[in-house]
Amino acid sequence: MALIRGTLISFVAGTYLSVVRLDGSQPRTLTGVHSSRFASAEFVANRRVIVDTGDNNNPDDYVITALYT
């Protein structure tokens, strides 16, 4: 399980799916990232996030586990 920092680009409150730009030397943008059930008001564009990559490194399993500033 690896944790990756990123930036929230957008969020859909109805599905709790997000678009996240991951940090790194070659940043990439992921769509359809699942989110923990924080209050939807916390999901503001350009907010910093922590993404849990899961055990299999499959982007479909990625989950936003923390929001910070």
N, C-alpha and C positions, 0 to 999 in steps of 0.2 A: 504494500500500500504506500503510494507516494502522495505527497501533498504538493500542489503547485499553486503559486500566486498568479493572480490575473486581475483583469479589469472588467467590470460588468458593462456591457454595451447596451443590452435591452433585456426586458423582462415581461412575460405575459402572465398576469395575475390569475387568469382562469385555469391555466394548465401548470403553473409554477415551472415553466421552462424558460431558460435564459440563453442569451448569446454572450459569450465570454471571450475576451482576447487574453490568451495566456502570455505570461512574461517569459523572457528568454532571449537568447541571441538571435533566434529566428522565430519571432512571435507568430502564433497562428490563432485564428478565430474559430471557435467551435459553436455550433448551433444546437439547440435542443438539449442543453445541459440541465439536468434535474436540479431542484433546489430543495433544501431543508425547509420546513414550514415556519419560516420567520414571518413577521408581519409584512404584508406586501408593500407597505409604505417604506420599508427599509431598502427595497431594491430600486435604488436610484442610479441612473446612468453615470458612469465613471467612478462608481464606488469600487473599492478594492475588495477582492474576494479570495478565499482559499478553496481550491477544488481538490476533492479526494478522487484519485484515479482508480480506486478499487484494486482488486487482486490481479486482474487479467489484462490491464492496460488497454481496455476496450473503451473508446470514447462514448459509447452508448451507456456505459456504467458510471460515468463521471457525475459527481454530485457536489454542489456548492454547500460547504459545511460551515463557513464563517463569512461574515461581512465585517469590514473594518475601514477606518479612515486613515 
